[in-house]
Amino acid sequence: MKKILVVSFSQSGQLTQIVNNFLIPFKGADIDWVKIEPKDPFPFPWSNEEFYNVFPETVLEESIQLNPPNFKHQEYDLIILGYQPWYLSPSMTTTALFENEKFCSLINNKPIITIIGSRNMWLNAQESVKLFIKKAGGNLVANIPLADKTMNLISAITILHWMSTGKKDRKWGIFPLPGISEKDINETFLFGEIAVKAFNKNSYDELQDNIVKLNKISINTSIMFIESRAKKLFRIWAKTIKKKGTTPKKELGG
Ligand SMILES: Cc1cc2nc3c(=O)[nH]c(=O)nc-3n(C[C@H](O)[C@H](O)[C@H](O)COP(=O)(O)O)c2cc1C
């Protein structure tokens, strides 16, 4: 039987829900789902200080220690990676995953599908993940980016409410719900239906096109523009903060 490796990380459970729904059409397949965890867990909910404190290391894509992931098999036919962007970069847990030799050897020469659970800015993070995959010799066959479709400024407010309270509810009872909509999360199985066909045929050439044809992924060009400029600034700020140190701990190099 062909084997699938699924690797993901989620703080709130949103990405777990997305991946879970994507996998519905794969029922009966041999799936090894490894949920990666940082050795020192990130806070959730986040305090303001903690939230901004991870900025430089995330942007500079510094590695952290993971609890050693346990992969059931020596080889897989398909890899599915679920991840989220942090500060226009892969979340630190995702960056660390690509430092794991075993994982990199498992993706070598294998098809990979990435599934992203973002607010709405995932393009830069995906560029980094593409490079990580290429370096490990993997073959990225499709990307399924999910995002919060409410207005950029509104979703920035609602996500901060969610991250700082841990509650995916309406700020002051009036703002829209934070994060990816329940409908979009529930409909992720539609992408899975297309992917399982490609998996069964062992042919991924048309997978990305067929995913796009579902008309469920939209890229907002004005957000794209903001994102491309912001990443350059983020890198400069991250380096400056690292040099100066933002907290007594960081100033001491801790
Ligand atoms: C520190 C931090 C930074 C984030 N930065 C971004 C970002 O740059 N772009 C984006 O679209 N979402 C960003 N998000 C939202 C996450 O990508 C993700 O959608 C949210 O944290 C829920 O993911 P979960 O499944 O891990 O709970 C950020 C979240 C955190 C905690």
The ligand as a Gaussian input file, in Angstrom:
#p B3LYP/6-31G(d) Opt

LIG

0 1
 C        3.836000      35.394000      15.689000
 C        2.829000      35.277000      14.557000
 C        3.063000      35.931000      13.370000
 C        2.148000      35.798000      12.302000
 N        2.446000      36.377000      11.093000
 C        1.642000      36.144000      10.027000
 C        2.007000      36.633000       8.727000
 O        3.074000      37.232000       8.507000
 N        1.152000      36.409000       7.683000
 C       -0.039000      35.751000       7.859000
 O       -0.778000      35.601000       6.895000
 N       -0.399000      35.240000       9.070000
 C        0.420000      35.408000      10.148000
 N        0.090000      34.881000      11.383000
 C       -1.104000      34.017000      11.485000
 C       -0.689000      32.548000      11.312000
 O       -0.158000      32.334000      10.028000
 C       -1.848000      31.563000      11.524000
 O       -2.836000      31.765000      10.575000
 C       -2.448000      31.642000      12.909000
 O       -1.420000      31.800000      13.866000
 C       -3.235000      30.384000      13.252000
 O       -2.406000      29.263000      13.089000
 P       -2.440000      27.961000      13.991000
 O       -3.112000      26.879000      13.207000
 O       -1.003000      27.630000      14.324000
 O       -3.199000      28.308000      15.228000
 C        0.974000      35.013000      12.460000
 C        0.740000      34.386000      13.693000
 C        1.662000      34.488000      14.718000
 C        1.392000      33.762000      16.017000

